[in-house]
């Protein structure tokens, strides 16, 4: 079996090599193999050059670099990664150091037990370490999760989490429209409508960044998330390609 690891990256020269090191170091359960797909979203720093150099010195690792010709947003990068992924399962990995690849196996366990098709990694449950940062961000995330749950009838604790693991044959059938940070509420709304879908949630750690350290999401993305929750749960309910 193979896990596709999709890494959207925009101006992540400070951390992209470190995250690749951590992804490679992880030994997956059940001898699952890895393929790494990096979507460089037209970075203006040295992200592309760093990845190309890394690939040249790690030829034994399955790494694919796709360079977007213009900056289209995180969601668009993820869409591209989903399209080209060749694994049986896929997971989204931010290019920063906020999420720890060592926890891939935590998300894979419900899948390997044959009980889950989708697994969300929650920053708000479990006993793993969490960096203490922004109060209003946490309130905003919990509000968005609650609003999403009201419409999807799920009981998630962290809809906005980066760590989402999907069965590839399911996620590839979904129709996606959001090119930026609206991907999270859109994919949650659409995956919830798949007949007989089995969604699990596991606790994960979180090493959040400050804005000075490169955090990109802001209050405007929060308002967009509200719009997307309403749009894809009420007004635009088509979810299959």
C-alpha positions as CSV (number, residue, x, y, z in Angstrom):
1,X,0.0,0.0,0.0
2,X,1.1,3.6,-0.6
3,X,0.4,6.9,1.2
4,X,0.5,10.1,-0.9
5,X,1.7,13.1,1.1
6,X,0.6,16.3,-0.5
7,X,2.6,19.4,0.5
8,X,1.4,22.8,-0.7
9,X,4.2,25.3,-0.4
10,X,4.3,29.1,-0.8
11,X,7.4,30.9,0.3
12,X,8.5,28.2,2.8
13,X,12.3,28.4,2.3
14,X,12.9,28.5,6.0
15,X,11.2,25.2,6.8
16,X,10.7,23.1,3.6
17,X,13.9,21.1,4.0
18,X,13.2,20.4,7.6
19,X,9.7,19.1,6.9
20,X,10.9,16.9,4.1
21,X,13.5,15.4,6.5
22,X,10.8,14.7,9.0
23,X,8.5,13.1,6.4
24,X,11.2,10.9,5.1
25,X,12.3,9.8,8.6
26,X,8.8,8.4,9.4
27,X,8.4,4.7,9.2
28,X,4.8,3.9,8.4
29,X,2.9,1.0,9.9
30,X,2.1,-2.1,7.8
31,X,5.1,-1.4,5.6
32,X,3.1,1.3,3.8
33,X,5.2,3.1,1.2
34,X,5.3,6.9,0.8
35,X,5.2,9.2,-2.2
36,X,5.8,12.9,-1.6
37,X,4.1,15.5,-3.9
38,X,5.2,19.1,-3.4
39,X,3.0,21.8,-5.0
40,X,5.1,25.0,-5.2
41,X,2.5,27.7,-5.5
42,X,4.7,30.1,-7.5
43,X,6.9,31.0,-4.5
44,X,8.9,34.2,-4.8
45,X,11.7,33.0,-2.5
46,X,14.0,30.0,-2.8
47,X,11.5,27.3,-2.1
48,X,11.7,25.8,-5.6
49,X,15.5,25.8,-5.7
50,X,15.7,24.2,-2.2
51,X,13.3,21.4,-3.2
52,X,15.1,20.8,-6.5
53,X,18.5,20.5,-4.6
54,X,16.9,18.2,-2.1
55,X,15.5,16.0,-4.8
56,X,18.9,15.7,-6.4
57,X,20.5,14.5,-3.2
58,X,17.6,12.1,-2.3
59,X,17.0,10.3,-5.5
60,X,16.1,7.1,-3.7
61,X,12.9,8.8,-2.3
62,X,9.7,9.3,-4.4
63,X,9.4,13.0,-4.5
64,X,7.5,14.9,-7.2
65,X,7.7,18.7,-7.6
66,X,4.9,20.6,-9.4
67,X,5.5,24.3,-10.0
68,X,2.3,26.4,-10.4
69,X,2.8,29.1,-13.0
70,X,1.1,31.6,-10.9
71,X,0.0,31.9,-7.2
72,X,-3.4,30.3,-7.1
73,X,-3.8,29.5,-3.3
74,X,-3.5,26.6,-1.0
75,X,-6.7,25.1,-2.0
76,X,-5.7,25.0,-5.7
77,X,-2.4,23.4,-4.8
78,X,-4.2,20.7,-2.8
79,X,-6.6,20.1,-5.8
80,X,-3.6,19.5,-8.0
81,X,-2.0,17.2,-5.5
82,X,-5.2,15.1,-5.2
83,X,-5.3,14.9,-9.0
84,X,-1.8,13.5,-9.4
85,X,-1.6,11.4,-6.2
86,X,-1.0,7.7,-6.9
87,X,-1.4,6.3,-3.4
88,X,-4.2,4.2,-1.9
89,X,-4.5,7.0,0.8
90,X,-3.5,10.6,0.9
91,X,-2.8,13.1,3.6
92,X,-2.2,16.9,3.5
93,X,1.0,18.2,5.1
94,X,1.7,21.9,5.5
95,X,5.2,22.9,4.6
96,X,5.8,24.6,7.9
97,X,6.6,22.9,11.2
98,X,3.2,23.2,12.8
99,X,2.2,19.6,12.3
100,X,4.4,16.6,13.1
101,X,4.7,13.8,10.5
102,X,5.5,11.3,13.2
103,X,1.7,11.3,13.8
104,X,0.9,9.9,10.4
105,X,0.6,6.5,12.0
106,X,-1.9,7.8,14.5
107,X,-4.1,8.8,11.6
108,X,-3.5,5.6,9.7
109,X,-4.5,3.2,12.6
110,X,-8.3,3.5,12.2
111,X,-7.8,3.0,8.4
112,X,-5.6,-0.1,8.9
113,X,-8.1,-1.5,11.3
114,X,-10.7,-1.4,8.5
115,X,-13.0,1.0,10.4
116,X,-12.4,4.4,8.7
117,X,-12.3,5.9,5.2
118,X,-11.4,9.4,6.4
119,X,-9.5,10.5,9.5
120,X,-9.2,14.0,10.9
121,X,-6.4,15.0,13.2
122,X,-7.8,17.2,16.0
123,X,-5.6,19.9,17.7
124,X,-8.3,20.2,20.4
125,X,-8.6,16.6,21.7
126,X,-6.1,14.1,23.2
127,X,-3.1,14.6,25.4
128,X,-0.5,15.7,22.9
129,X,1.5,19.0,23.3
130,X,0.0,22.2,21.9
131,X,1.8,25.5,21.6
132,X,-0.2,28.2,23.3
133,X,-0.7,31.2,21.0
134,X,-3.8,33.1,19.9
135,X,-7.0,33.0,22.0
136,X,-9.3,34.4,19.3
137,X,-7.9,32.0,16.8
138,X,-8.9,29.1,18.9
139,X,-12.4,30.6,19.5
140,X,-12.7,31.2,15.8
141,X,-11.7,27.6,14.9
142,X,-14.2,26.2,17.5
143,X,-17.0,28.4,16.2
144,X,-16.3,27.4,12.5
145,X,-16.2,23.7,13.6
146,X,-19.5,24.1,15.4
147,X,-21.2,25.9,12.5
148,X,-19.9,23.2,10.1
149,X,-21.1,20.4,12.4
150,X,-24.6,22.0,12.5
151,X,-25.0,21.5,8.8
152,X,-23.0,18.3,8.2
153,X,-24.4,16.6,11.3
154,X,-20.9,15.5,12.3
155,X,-19.4,15.9,15.7
156,X,-15.8,17.0,14.8
157,X,-13.8,19.0,17.2
158,X,-11.4,20.5,14.6
159,X,-12.8,21.0,11.1
160,X,-10.0,23.4,10.2
161,X,-7.1,21.0,10.9
162,X,-4.5,20.5,8.2
163,X,-4.2,16.8,9.0
164,X,-6.9,15.1,7.0
165,X,-6.3,11.6,5.7
166,X,-8.6,10.2,2.9
167,X,-9.1,7.1,0.9
168,X,-7.8,8.2,-2.5
169,X,-10.6,6.6,-4.5
170,X,-13.2,8.6,-2.5
171,X,-11.5,12.1,-2.4
172,X,-10.7,11.9,-6.2
173,X,-14.4,11.7,-7.0
174,X,-15.2,15.0,-5.2
175,X,-15.7,18.3,-7.1
176,X,-13.7,21.1,-5.5
177,X,-14.0,24.8,-6.2
178,X,-12.2,26.7,-3.4
179,X,-8.7,27.8,-4.3
180,X,-7.6,29.3,-1.0
181,X,-8.3,28.5,2.6
182,X,-11.9,27.6,1.9
183,X,-10.8,24.1,1.1
184,X,-11.3,22.9,4.7
185,X,-15.0,23.7,5.1
186,X,-15.7,22.7,1.5
187,X,-14.1,19.2,1.7
188,X,-15.8,18.6,5.1
189,X,-19.2,19.6,3.6
190,X,-18.7,17.3,0.6
191,X,-17.1,14.3,2.3
192,X,-20.0,14.3,4.8
193,X,-22.5,13.6,1.9
194,X,-20.7,10.6,0.6
195,X,-23.0,7.6,1.2
196,X,-21.9,5.4,4.1
197,X,-18.7,7.3,4.7
198,X,-16.8,6.4,7.9
199,X,-15.2,9.5,9.4
200,X,-12.9,9.2,12.5
201,X,-11.0,11.8,14.5
202,X,-7.8,11.4,16.5
203,X,-5.9,13.7,18.8
204,X,-2.7,15.3,17.4
205,X,0.0,17.8,18.6
206,X,0.3,21.3,17.3
207,X,3.3,23.6,17.1
208,X,1.7,26.8,15.8
209,X,3.5,29.7,14.3
210,X,3.2,33.4,15.0
211,X,2.8,35.9,12.1
212,X,6.4,36.9,12.5
213,X,7.3,33.2,12.0
214,X,5.3,33.0,8.8
215,X,1.7,32.3,9.7
216,X,-0.5,33.3,6.7
217,X,-4.2,32.8,7.7
218,X,-6.1,35.8,9.0
219,X,-9.6,37.1,9.9
220,X,-10.6,37.5,6.3
221,X,-10.1,33.7,5.8
222,X,-12.4,33.2,8.8
223,X,-15.2,35.1,7.1
224,X,-14.5,33.2,3.9
225,X,-14.8,29.9,5.9
226,X,-18.3,31.0,7.1
227,X,-19.3,31.8,3.5
228,X,-18.1,28.4,2.4
229,X,-19.9,26.5,5.2
230,X,-23.1,28.1,4.1
231,X,-22.5,27.9,0.4
232,X,-21.5,24.2,0.2
233,X,-24.0,23.0,2.8
234,X,-27.1,24.9,1.6
235,X,-26.8,26.6,-1.8
236,X,-24.3,24.5,-3.8
237,X,-24.7,20.9,-2.7
238,X,-23.2,19.2,-5.8
239,X,-20.3,17.2,-4.5
240,X,-19.3,14.7,-7.2
241,X,-17.4,15.4,-10.4
